[in-house]
Amino acid sequence: MRENKLLQCLLFLSMIFIFVCVVPAVKSSGFELEEDEYSWLNDEDDQANMVQSHQSSRSKCELSAGKWVYDQSYPLYDSSCPYLSTAVTCQKNGRPDSDYEKWRWKPTHCSIPRFDALKFLGKMRKKRIMLVGDSIMRNQWESLVCLVQGVVPTGRKRVTYNGPSMAFHAMDFGTSIEFSWAPLLVELNKGAANKRILHLDLIEKNAKYWRGVDVLVFDSAHWWTHSDKTSSWDYYMEGQSLFTNMNPMVAYQKGLTTWAKWVDLNLDPRKTRVIFRSMSPRHNRENGWRCYNQKKPLAYFSHQHVPEPLLVLQGVLRKMRFPVYLQDITTISAFRRDGHPSVYRRAMGQEEKQHLREYSSDCSHWCLPGVPDIWNEMLSTLL
């Protein structure tokens, strides 16, 4: 009798152990995941948090909290890299100062390892990484290719093109570093009378290029914030409804939701990592300073401002089933008013150099080498 009671107690305790300790470890999703191998998926709140590092979610470091440190050992390549667009080769275009190339970001409570091209290619062996977005994402793609290409022999690298996509191939590693043009993520098509229609609920025309990729890095914000005079569409369309006007952030939320649904339905987190890079800041507001002739990062902000597109993005990511990392580069890049091409987005003659202030100033894109190299050091750390 006493033995039966003991067995009953042991059985009862084992059931409690299974219910309390084992059941919560299973994440509710369409995929069965081993907890150890996919522990980075477990914290639902992390889906809307900034990408941190390879550390566990219990000891992560706030990468966006820190400061820019002058480092003579930078840059990691020079503006002779053959994959750079003319508009970002500021040294070649006559920019007289070069200190903007020598700053690295140092988080307060951890460090970002210096970019190691061979280590990166080793991690990405036989894999595809694709950066999807606008011209600033193209800016970042050029940075990543230049960081890597120096260790790849001349005859063992090439660039290929496929529709809106382009890819750098490190052939000995079987690695491709790709860029796909999709500044709004959703579809922008021509309609009747050649009118441009932004389809808030259509995405497949762009998304077909994202399938089969191992690491996807997205960005989309700048085109959504263009004024009516500079917007790239004439109408919004959702379902069968056509709209002439819509609050830009409402439209942005709808477009991002379409993207989020596609990711949730079409990607498997066991096969694909997805990162969303936050908005790159512009330093050309009419009521603020411009980037021309700026030679040092800002030392501090009088107040912290969270851009509305970032709040919208965080809200969409929180509702997703798929674990998407949000890489926050907005805060750290906001210090770098010195890092833009400004008037040095093209080569100028001596006569033009005498009247630099008369020319328009690009305070959105970034000189290379420069700030996007640090974004890619963060990305490499994550991967």
N, C-alpha and C positions, 0 to 999 in steps of 0.2 A: 504493500500500500504506500509506504514511504517512498519507494523507488518510483512508483507511478506518478506521485505528486512532484518528485524531483524532475522527472522527464517532462511533465506538463509545464513546469516553471522554465526549464531550458528552452522548450519549444516556443513558449510565449515571449521570452527574452529575445530569441533569434528572430521572431517575426517583427518585434519592435526595432531591432537593429536594421533589418532589411528596409522597413518602412521609413525610418528616420535617416539612415546613412546612405542607402543605395538608390532609392527612388528619386530623391532630389538631384542626384548626379546626372540623370538622364534629361537632356534638354529636349523640350517639345519642339520638333521640327519635322520636315519631310525626310530628313536623313538621319541614320543611326550613326552616332559619333562616339569614338572612344574618348573618355574624359581627358586622359593625359595628353593624347596626341593633339586634341583640339581644344585644350583648356582656354585658348585665347578667344573662343566663341562664347564662353559661358556667361559673361556679365553683360546683360542686356543694355545697361546704361552706357557701357563702353562703345556701343554702336554710334553714339552721338558725341563721344569724347574725342579729343585730339589724339592722333597717333602718338604713342610714347616711344618705347624702345623695346628691346628683346626681353626686358625684365617682366616678371609676372605682374598680373593686374593688382596684386597686393602691395607691390613695391615700385610702382611706376614713377617716372620722373616727369615733371611738367616741362616739356621741351620749350614751350613758349615763354617760360619765365627765366630770364637771364639777361645777358648783355652782349654787345658786339665787342670783340677783342681784336686789336690790331696785331697781325701776325706776319712777319717778314717772309715766312716760308710759303705764303700764298702769293699768286694763284697756283692752281694745280696744272694749268696748261696756259698757252698764250693765244693771242688773237690771230695767229697764223693757222689755227686749226681749220682745215679745209671745209668743214661742215657748217661753219657759221654764216649766217645771213649778213649781208653788207650793213643792214640797219642796226646791228648790235655790236659790230666790231669798232667800238668807240676809239680805241687807240689808233687803228688804221685810218679812221676818219678825222684824226687830228685833235682829239681831246688831249689837252696839255698835261693833265694830272693823271696819276695812276693809282693813288692810294685806295680808291674805291675797290680795287681788286684784292686788297690785302686784309680784309676784315673777315673773321669767322665768328659764328655764333656760339657762345658758351652758356649752356643752361646753368642755373644756380646750383642744382644739387646733383648733377651728373655731367657726363661729357659725351660729345658726338664724335665718334672715331673719324679720323681723316679718311677720305675716300681712297679705297684700295681697288684699283681697276681689276687686277687678277682675282681678288677675292670676290668681287661683284660678279665677274664672268663665271667664276666657279659655282657660285650660288645659283646663277641663271643658266647653267649648262643645259642644253637641249630644251630651253624654255623660251617663251615669247613674253615680252613685257610691252604693253601698249599704253601710250599717253594719249588721252582723248580730250579734245577741247578746242580752244581758240588760239590766237597767235601768241598769247603768253605761254600756253602749254607747248606750242612749237618752240618758243624761247627756251623752255625747260628741256625739251627733247634735244635741242642742239647742245645744250650744256652737258647732258648725260652722255651723248655720243662723244663729245670732245673729252670728257673725263675718262672714257673707256678706250678710245681708238688708238691712243699712243702705244698700248701694249700689244696691239694686233698687227702682225706683219702686213706690209703694203699689199701683197698679192692675196691676202686671206681675209679681206674685208670688202664689202660692196654695199651699194644702196639700191633698193628696188622700189617700184611704185605700183600701186593698185588702187585705182579710183581716187578717193580722197585720202588714202593712206600711203605712207612711205616708211621704209624699214632699213635700218642699218644692220648688216649681218656680220657677226664675228664667226667666220666659217669653221674654225678649228674647235670652237666651243658649241656650235649648233645653236647659238644665241641670236635672237633678233630683238632689237630695240626699235619700237615702232611709234609712229605718230599718226593719229587719225583725226582729220578735220571735222569737228561737229560742235561749233561754238555754242549752240543752243541745246544740244543733245537731241531734242525732238526735231521733226522735219520742217524745213522751210522750202515750199514749193511754189512754182508759178501757176497762177490760175487764169481765169478769163481776163481778156484785155491786158495780159502780161502783168497782172497784179500779183504781188508777193504775199503768200498766205502762210502764216505760222500755225502749224497744226499742233495744238497743245496735247493731243492724245494719240499722235502717230510717231513712231520711232524706228520701225524696222529698216527703213531705207538706210539709216546710219548704223543701227545695231548689228546688221548682218556682218559687218567687218569686225565686231568684237568677239564673235564666237570662236572658241578654241584657243583663246589667249590665257596664259597662266597667271599673269598679273596685269590688272587693269587699273590705271590711274586716271581719274576723271577731274575735270574742272569745267564749270559753267557759271558765269555771273555777269561779266562785263557787258556782253551784248544785250542782256535783259535790262540793263540800267541806262542804255542810250536814250537820249531825249527823242521826242517825236521827229525832230528835224534830221536826226542821224540814225534812226532805227532802220533795221534791214527788212522790215515787212510793212505791208499796207493794211492787212487785216489779221485778226486772230480767228482761228476756227477750232471749235470743239464739237465733235459729233457732226451734226448737220447745221449747227448754228454759227453764223458769221458775226464777228464783233469788230467795230471800228476802234473802240476805246476799251481799255481795261487797265485797272491798277497794275503797274509792272510787277509788283511783288505777288499779287494774286496770280498773274500769269506765270511767274517764275515757280510758284508753289505747284501749280497745275502741271507745268512741264517736268519738274523734278519728280512729281508723283508718278507720271507716266514712265520716266526712267526707272524709278524704284520698283514699280510693278514688273518691268521687263527683267530687272536683275533678280527679283524674287522668283520669278517663274522660269527663268532660262539658265541660271548659273547654279553650279554645285560648289558649296564652300570647301569641299574636300579636294577640288580640282583647281579652283580659281580664287586668288586673293583680290579683293576690291578695295581701293583707296580713293577717297574723294579729297582732293586738295582744295583748301579754302581760297577765297578770293585774294588775288594779288592787289595790293593797295595802289592807288594812283595819287600822285603828288601834284596835281594840276588844278585843284579846285579854284574857282574864281575868287572865293572869299578867303583864300589861304595863300601859302607860299608856293612858288613854282620850283622846279628842280634845276633850273639853269644855274650854273656856276656854284653848285653846292659841292663841297669837298669832304664833308665829314658826316657820319650818321648823327641823328638827333640823340642827345644824351638822355632825354626823358620825355614823357608826355605830361602835360598839365592835367589831363583827364583821359581815362580810357574810354574809347568809343567802339562799340561792337556794331559793325555794319549790319544793316537790316537783311541783306542777302544771306549772311552767315546764320542769323537767327532762323530764317526760313529753312535753310538747308538742315540745320540741326533738328528742326521739327519734323521734317520728312524722314530723316535717317532713324529717328527714334521709333517710327512706326513700321520699319522694315523688319522682315524675318531674317533676311540675309545679313550677316555681320559685316558691315562696311565701316572701315576706319576713316575718321575725319582727320586729315593732316592739316593742322592749323599753321599756316605760314603768314597769315594776315598780320598778326601782332608783331612778329619779329621783323617783317619786311617794312612795316610802317615807319620804322626808325631810319630806313635807308633812302632818304630823299636824294642822296648823293649818287645812287647806283643806276640812274636812268640815262639813256642816250642824250636826252635834251636835244640840243641843236646838232649833236654829232652823230646823227643817224645816216649821214652820207658824207662823202669826202667833199671838201670845199676849196675853192680857189682862194688866192691871197686877197682879192677884192672882197669876196664874201666874208672872209674872216674879220674884216674891218667893221662889219655891220651885223654881228651875230644876233644881237637882240631883236633884229627885224624879222628873224625866221621863227617859224613855229617850233615848239619844243615838245619832244616826246617824253612825257613823264609817266607813261604806263608800262612800256617794255623795259627790259633791263640790259645793260651792257654785259657782254661776256668777254673774258671771264668776269664773274660777279655774283650777285645774290642768288640766282637759281642754282649755282653750284652747291650752295649750302642746303637748299631744298633737297637736292639729290643726295647729299651726305646723310640727311635725315631718312630719305627713302631707302638708301642702302642699309642703314642701321635697322630699319624695320624689317627688311627682307632677310 
